């Protein structure tokens, strides 16, 4: 869920920045979708790595 919120907010920001710079709506939407998807994937990967790290760390400390 957090990754979706971050991606949506960044997509809106990219869209507004590109429109302010004078891009056409089509090019601004393409850039927003591309950047939003990249940020979504990056945030999801970061959250997955954090979750995996917590799971591995807790299972390791529990075995001691």
N, C-alpha and C positions, 0 to 999 in steps of 0.2 A: 504494500500500500504506500509506504513512504517513497519508494522509487517512482511510483506513478505520480505522486504529488510533485516531487522534484522535477520530473520530466515535463509535466504539464506547465509548471511555473516557468521553467527555462524555455519551453517552446513558445509561450506567450511573449516572453522577453525578447527572444530572437526574432519573432514575427514583428514586434513593434519596432525594434532597432532597424531591421531591414526596410520596413516601410518608411521609417523616418529618413533613412539614407537615400530613398528614392527608388527602391526596387519595385518591380511590378508585384501585384498580389500573388501571382503564380509562383514567381521565384522566391518570394518571401515565405510562402507556405511550404515550398519544397525544402528550403533551408531550415525552417522551424521543425518540420517532420524529421529531417535527417539528424539535426542536432538533438532534438528531443529523444529520438530513439537511441542515439549514442549515449546520452546522459542516463536514460533509463537502464540500459544494459550495464553501464559502469556502476551505477548506484546499486542495482540488483546484485552485481558481482561482489561489490564491497560488503553489502549486508550478508550475503551468503558466506563470504570468507570470515566475517566477524562471528556469525553464528557457528560455523564449523570450528573456529578457534575456541570459542567458549565451550562448546561441547567436548572438544578434545582436552581442554585444560581442566574442566570439571571431572571428566572421567579419569584423568591422570592423577589429580589430587585426591579423588575418592579412593583410589586403589592403595594409597600409602597408608 
